[in-house]
Amino acid sequence: MLLGRASDEATKPAFRWLVRLIAVSAAVLVPWAAYLALSLPASVSARHWPAAWAGQDAVMAVGLAATAWLAVRRDRRMTFPAVSTATLFLVDAWFDVCTAPAGRPLAMALADMVVEVAEAAGCLALTAAVWRTPAEAEPRAGAR
C-alpha cells in the first residue's frame, strides 16, 4: 500500500474506520490547538525539566543507534526508527527554540536547530533511499 495500489487489507471495514478516526482526529486537533494557543499561560514551571530534556535526548540517541544498526544490516525495518527519530529531532528543535530566552540562549538554540534539522533530514533521506531500492535486490536479514 505504501508503494502502489491499496491491498486487500485496505478494503476491510476496520481499516476504513481507522482511517476515518484518524481524519476526524486531525480535524478536531485544529480548533483544539487554537484553543490552547489562546488559553495557556505564557510561562510555566516544570518540576522535572532536566529529566524531560535529558530523557528525550537519550531516546534520540537510542533511535539513531537502532537506525544505524539496522541500516548496516541492510534491514528495511530501519525506516521505523529512522522516521521516529527524525520526528523527535524536529520536535526537539521546535521546543528548544520556543523555550529559549532571548539573547545568547536563543542564538544557541537556533544553531542547535540547524544541526537537529540536518540530522532529521539525514534520517529521512536514508529512509527514502531504502524504499527506492527494490526489496528483491536486497539481501535478506540474517542471510550470509
Secondary structure, DSSP 4 states (H G I P E B T S, - for coil): -TTSS--GGGGSHHHHHHHHHHHHHHHHHHHHHHHHHHHS-S----TTHHHHHHHHHHHHHHHHHHHHHHHHTT-GGGHHHHHHHHHHHHHHHHHHHHHPPTTHHHHHHHHHHHHHHHHHHHHHHHHHHHHHS-GGGSPPTT--
